[in-house]
């Protein structure tokens, strides 16, 4: 008795919308953006500089922290905007913001001694930004739809052609009649009258001469 082999089926590939791809990409970019800064706290001397009131050669102030918050708010808000903006505005916004973020991400590695750490962080951020630019640039387009007025015009033209051309299956039904002595009588009625007259032994006035050919014609 043979063993039953398990059957394998292909996994369903569900289509992901461009909005979802953009939102997911901005979320990934945000995580990279934050964790590069968080892990940088473990670099010797960083905490000491913060306690001394210095960050990247800048004195810590309310203005500096406000600028940092505004810069970090851009990728955060892009997660929401990518899912809510109309298609045209969504595409334009993503192209502009992602293009601006590329040189800003590369700036973080300028002058740093840990080139491997910051180099990897910048490379990953740029890859995600490149995906965002690709998704936005290749946003699917649809063909212009036919308006209702144009649709009615097309239907009217088609209906006019249909009325001009008669249906191929329709044919006039001919009726076979017999003309005798100036009167038109249906063929079967004339034959019935002739047979009745012969049974009575009387020559039918409808068919005065049995040998005389009847005049037939088709009437539509």
N, C-alpha and C positions, 0 to 999 in steps of 0.2 A: 504494500500500500504506500503510494507516494506521499511525501509531505507537501502540505499546502504552502506555496510560496506567497509571501506578503506582497500585496500590490502597492506600488508607489504612484502617487499622483503629483502633477505639477502644482507648484504653489501659485496662487493668484497674484498677479501683478496689478495692484491698484494704482490708478493714475493720480499723481500728486499735483495739485494746482501750483501755479507760479507764486501765488501769494504765500502759500504754506512753505515753499522752498525758500523764499526770501526771508520770511520770519524765522525759520529754523537757522538759516545762515547768519542772520544778525544775532540770534541767541548764542550761537557758537562763538562768534566774534566777541561778544560781550564777555563770555567766560574767559576767553584767552586774554582779553584786555585787562580784566580784573586780576586774574591769577598771576600774570607776569608781575604786576605791581606787588601783590601779596607775597609771592615767593622772593621778591627782591628785598623784603625786610630782613631776610636771613643773611644777606650779604654783610660782612663785617663793616662796621662804621656807619651803616644806614640809620640804625636806631639812634646812635649817638648824634648824628647830624640833625635828626628830627627833634631830639630833645634840646639841641642847641638852637633850634628855630631855623634850620636851613634845609631846603629840599632842592636838589639839582642846582646848586649855586644860587637859588632864589630864597629870599627871606620869607618865612611863613607869615602870611597876613590874611585878613579876611578877603581881600581882593584876589589873592592868589588861589585860595581855596574855592572862591566863587567861580573863577575861570576853570579850575579843574572839574568842578561839578557840572558846569555847562558843557564842557567837552565830553564828559562821561554820559551826560544825558542824551547826546545825539544818537549813539547806537542803541541806547535803551528805548528811546521813543521810536526808532525805526522798526523795532519788533512789532509795535502796535500799528504804526502807519502802514507797514507792508500788508497788513491784513484788512485795513479799513479804507484806505484811499481809493478813489476811482482808478480805473486801469491806466488812463493816460497820465494822470498826475502821479500815480504810484511808480510807473516806469521812469518818468523824468526825475522824481525825487531820489530814487535808488541810484540812478546813474550819476547824479551830481554828488550825493553824499558819499557814495563808495569811492568815487574818484578823488574826493578831498581827503578821505581817510587813508589812502595809500601812502602819500608822502608824510602824513602825520605819524603813521605807524613806523615808517622807516626812521623818522627823527629820533625815536626813543632809543635807538641803538648807537646814535652818534656820541662819540667820546666815552663809551663804556668800556671798562677793562674786561668784563666777562663777555667776550664776543660770542662764545658758543651758546650761552644761556639767552642773551638778548637776540642773537642772530636767529636761533630757532623760534623764539617767540614772534619776531617780526616776520619770518618766513611763513609761519602758520597763519598769521593775521592777513598777510598779503594774499595767500591762497584762498582764504575765505572771501576776501573782498573781490578777488577775481571771479569767483563763482557767482557772487551777487551781481557783478557787472554782466556776466554772461546770461544769467537768468533774466535780468531786466532788458538787456539788448535783444534777446531772442524771444521776447514776449509774444505769444501766439496772436495772430490777427485773424479776423473773420471777414468773409466777403460781404460787401454791402447788400443788405436785404432789399427785396422789392417792396416798394410802398404799396399801400392798399389801392391808391388811384391807378398805379401802373398795373396792378393785378387785375382790376376791373377792366382796364382797357384791353389787356391780353385776352381775357375771357370773352369780351364782346366781339373781338376780331375772330376768335375761334368759332364762336356761335354763328357769326355771319357766314363763314366758309362752310359750316355744317349745313346750314339751310340752303345754300346755293347748290350743294351736291346732294342729289337724292340718294336714299339708302339703296345699296346694291342688291339687297335681298328682296326688294319690293318689285313686283311685276303686275301689270294689269291682267285681270282674269277675263279671258274671252268667253262670250256666250254664243253658242251656235244656234242660229235661227234659220228657218225656211221661209222663203218668200214665194207665195203662190197667189195669183190673181190680184196682185197689188197689196195684199195684206201680209204683215209680218207675224209669224206664229212661231213659238218655240218649237224646236225639232221634235221633242218627245211628245208634245201635245198633238202635233200633226200626225205622227205615227200612231198614237193611240186612237185618234179619230178615224184614221184609215182602217185600222184593224177592226174597230167596232162596226164600220160601214160594211166591210166584207162579211162579217158574221151575219149581218142582217140581209146580205145579198144585194146591198145597194151600193152603187158606186159613190165614193165620197166626193162631195163637192170641193173638198179641199185639195184632193189629188185626182182631178178629172181624168188624167191619163197616167196610168201606173208606170208606163214606159218613159213618160216625159221626165227629164232630169230636173231635180229641184235646184234652185239657185241658192247657194250657200255663201255666207260671208261671215267674217269675224267682226263682232262689234265690241269695242273696248268698254 
